[in-house]
Amino acid sequence: MASFTLHGIPVSRGIAIGRAHLLAPAALDVKHYLIAEEQVEAEVQRLQSAIDTVHKELQIIWKELPPDAPAELGAFIDVHALILSDPMISEMPLDIIRSRHYNAEWALVTQIDELSAQFDEIEDAYLRERKNDIQQVGERVLKILTGSAALPGMKSAEESTAHMIVVAHDISPADMLQFRDRAFAGFVTDLGGQNSHTAIVARSLDIPAAVGMYNASALIAQDDWVIIDGDAGVVIVDPTPAVLEQYRELQARLVRERKKLSRLRKTPAVTRDGTEITMLANIELPEDCAAALDAGAVGVGLFRSEFLFMGRTGFGHRLPSEDEQFESYRQAVVAMKGRPVTIRTLDIGADKPLDTAEETALNPALGLRAIRYCLAEPQMFLAQLRAILRASAFGPIKLLIPMLAHAFEIDQTLLMIEQAKAQLREAHKKFDPLIPVGAMIEIPAAALTLPLFVKRMDFLSIGTNDLIQYTLAIDRVDHEVAHLYNPLHPAILYLLSTTISIGAKAGIPVSVCGEMAGDTKLTRLLLGMGLREFSMHPAQLLAVKQEILNSDLSVIVPRTKKIMRTFEPAAIMEAVDQLRVV
């Protein structure tokens, strides 16, 4: 077979080489036949039993999540459990068996197809994405009905040395767990965008991946040799021996470079001209602090507290209490050994629903999200504020508020922080009375009215993921518009440089904690804008530090000023690339 190349969306860095293992949708292999009247209840029972088995499977997976599993997995598995409990899945196919006399597989696929068609009609891109979750749940039930396994067992020592590249139309978060203990080198999916479930998990596991490939699962055959270039989002199928050798060398070089980078752990992040840069880590759970310290982070720039809430909502779990939250925050602060920990208050809604059983807003990204949700639930918010304040007695904490846009939101939040402090004083509980409070700049309105913020807040943190989404009016989890997600759009560069500049003039620290901070291609551009605090996933930290150590601000700053006067996309990209050669 001739070699060919597919292009998709790069979501996780690195090179993976291995044999393709196709996860064929079970729906394609479903038998369609009518059953006799006397067989109806037996067939109903067969489907009911398969649904019950999947329920138990999800419960076991959820309970046995390994300590190093990405925190998002718990939340994603909860979503699938709730879908499975919905009468549209758990009851309607049983009615189809009784009324139409379809066999169990046919009844389930019929209902899944009808639901999928309804979701295709929904205008909101986020809700359309939920169609994939419904199909993944249907797949799990079908695999029980048909007896088809998701992954093969290892047949021989030789096979175990040839790493497996999983190729699928889509991969459910629950299935991702099965790959962890296999010779799993990377994965390729037809669906997905830069911030889809599969992309998030790929980055968390640090596995090369390419998503949004559209028809990869139809074009790639079982056991084909496959190369994934995670940096470019390119998949090469059946490469020639010369190309295979070239990528093996590149893969070996990347491994050597990673080893070299580890030597920079204790090296201070200082540019060639002597400017000190603060390197911080983004974490989701207290256990992530070990990876942050191992990468040489001097603090935590973003502790995403919502994962303490999201991973617990299913299977009868309640929201974490004030004491449980306090213990998690305290663990993180103690683990960081005196280094500052920035805790972001609950940021839920849009692509991070707290309870998927609740009615979803027509456009969740623009609805009751983050601080809006917290101010609407004052008792829950006060409990979180008290927990964070109590943890501040054990080490330096900074309090970060997401999605602020209005002066009254800032003022209300500050009043609630004072109320939480008063409640703790009354209860004779210790806390840091001077805890710094900062704002996430992630809405264009906030970036354009910074005087409101610098007057009231102690620091600013730019959330580039949402800032890009809201400025460019695209849903970042919709693969159909994922190509429009562009951090180098002139409007984004203007909002970034303005925020950094105004913060510097006001004498308050500004950091970037979105994906841009961890992208080595953009490090010098951000330095040239005046950024002095970077916060990113621990796996990205050393590569960014290396860029900083090789940067000379006396050369970069004037070139960046020139970029800021440029509006043509091609010219901006070329100029940013040129920054990396100086």
Sequence and secondary structure as in RCSB ss.txt:
>XXXX:A:sequence
MASFTLHGIPVSRGIAIGRAHLLAPAALDVKHYLIAEEQVEAEVQRLQSAIDTVHKELQIIWKELPPDAPAELGA
FIDVHALILSDPMISEMPLDIIRSRHYNAEWALVTQIDELSAQFDEIEDAYLRERKNDIQQVGERVLKILTGSAA
LPGMKSAEESTAHMIVVAHDISPADMLQFRDRAFAGFVTDLGGQNSHTAIVARSLDIPAAVGMYNASALIAQDDW
VIIDGDAGVVIVDPTPAVLEQYRELQARLVRERKKLSRLRKTPAVTRDGTEITMLANIELPEDCAAALDAGAVGV
GLFRSEFLFMGRTGFGHRLPSEDEQFESYRQAVVAMKGRPVTIRTLDIGADKPLDTAEETALNPALGLRAIRYCL
AEPQMFLAQLRAILRASAFGPIKLLIPMLAHAFEIDQTLLMIEQAKAQLREAHKKFDPLIPVGAMIEIPAAALTL
PLFVKRMDFLSIGTNDLIQYTLAIDRVDHEVAHLYNPLHPAILYLLSTTISIGAKAGIPVSVCGEMAGDTKLTRL
LLGMGLREFSMHPAQLLAVKQEILNSDLSVIVPRTKKIMRTFEPAAIMEAVDQLRVV
>XXXX:A:secstr
   EEEE EEEE SEEEEEEEEE  GGGG    B  GGGHHHHHHHHHHHHHHHHHHHHHHHHT  TTS THHHH
HHHHHHHHHHSHHHHTHHHHHHHHH B HHHHHHHHHHHHHHHHHT S HHHHHHHHHHHHHHHHHHHHHHT  S
S     HHHHHS EEEEES   HHHHHHHTTS EEEEEESS  TTSHHHHHHHHHT  EEE  SSHHHHS TT E
EEEETTTTEEEES  HHHHHHHHHHHHHHHHHHHHHGGGTTS  B TTS B EEEEEESSGGGHHHHHHTT SSE
EEEETHHHHHTTSSTT     HHHHHHHHHHHHHHTTTS EEEE    BTTB S TTS   SSGGGSS HHHHHH
HSHHHHHHHHHHHHHHGGGS EEEEE S  SHHHHHHHHHHHHHHHHHHHHTT    TT  EEEEE SHHHHT H
HHHHHH SEEEE HHHHHHHHHT  TT TTTGGG  TT HHHHHHHHHHHHHHHHHT  EEE SGGGG TTTHHH
HHHHT  EEEE HHHHHHHHHHHHT  HHHHHHHHHHHHT   HHHHHHHHHHHTT 
